[in-house]
Amino acid sequence: MEEIMRNDHVFHRDLLKQYPIITHGKGPYLYSEDGRRFLDACSGAVAANLGHGIKEIAEAMAEQAGKAAFVHTLRFETPVLYELSEKIAKLAPDPLKKVYFTSGGSEANESAIKLARQYHKDAGKPEKHVVIGRWQSYHGNTFGSLSAGGDIKRRQVYTPNLLDFKHIHSPNCLRCPFQREKKDCDKTQNWSCTASLEQLILEIGPQNVSAFITEPITGSQLGSVVPPESYFQEIRRICDRYDVLLIADEVMTGFGRTGKNFAIEHFSIIPDIITFGKGVSAGYAPLAGMIVHERIMDGLMQNSKGKFVHGYTYSGHPVSVAAGLAVLQIYEREKILENVRDAGKYLFDKLIDLKTRIPFIYDVRGMGLLLGIEFSADKAGTPFEPSLQLSERINEKAMELGAVFYPGNGTINGQMGDHLIVSPPLNCKKDELDELVQILENSMLLAIEEIR
Ligand code: PLP
């Protein structure tokens, strides 16, 4: 193989680091130019949902690129655009039937926020503009999506530039931000995590509030925290009561990751807009978007002559859309949802077993193949000193041993907790999961040895 030379022109996110140079991938494995192999235990950034090197997808993209590489959707349409939109509309809950494409998840959330605003303005409620998000949610890195999310580290540098969006806490019964016990919330049928939304809407004035944006399962910020069963039912009721649109950010959870097409289906409610990304093209091409409720579309038709005042050059890029179409065909043909449920249960049980052996695992949680492990320094759940960077350290050890995970540390009331997301490709096999767990256990032991 030709020697690969590094140079100084790549603007990494961390200029002090040098990363392995990946030459190719096959299935759940990535291979680097120095002969190492990495089990992709987090599907890149929970995106490469079918693993690597699938010819069928590459060929579909090449075929489309050979036909018409780019057409502007302001002037033209393509057959693949119709095919993929129809497929997505069929997977989405009724009556979310119109699909709008973007290149990435941040753009998808920007689009949803703008659509919500236009919807209210057109409906004769021009004051409605405030977006409410959650402190422990992540919705992207562009200004609107960053303002909607609550990632302190990502927001800090840019605070003066951010929009004045409002936030509530995400539910987390293990570390309740309201210092309550789940059993008491259930007994009294009074959940502070939902009541805080109503309280905030009333403080802002319902006439000013446009939308509430939320991840169905809190992903990168908390490490796959599932809300209490009744959470979304109550959130839906509150949004309805005050005419606030409910945006479900399924960029990480959409297209089967949690064992259903969309994670919000686990909670039996219908949002007004679902945003998606990552899994729709399984990482083969930049593709994301939103699926929109018919009442919003009706409003747009009646009040704005069908015109959404928004758009990107690469909305519905035919090569990305062709990738998405090939990916969804594979999900269906290979019964991916079934594999996610089976493999997810298998992996969850293995991680629970790991918890009995590794005392600093505080919690194992999640749904399907979006699993999270949280660490604590003692049985009471005291987080590790943030400067120890435990989850980063575990991932570094894992990379030395041949696997890559998704480390993180979120904050609730200023308390930091280390976690790791475990999210292998949706078509993973049991022997690959055995290998994953073995490497994970060894990495955890090596990392803790280093800091103790
Ligand atoms: N929303 C969620 C829930 C995400 O997890 C992410 C990315 O990790 C985004 C939005 C942003 O997507 P992108 O990085 O494609 O802009």
Residues whose N, C-alpha, C, O or C-beta is under 5 A from the ligand:
A	BS01	PLP	G104 G105 S106 E107 Y138 H139 G140 E215 D249 V251 M252 G277
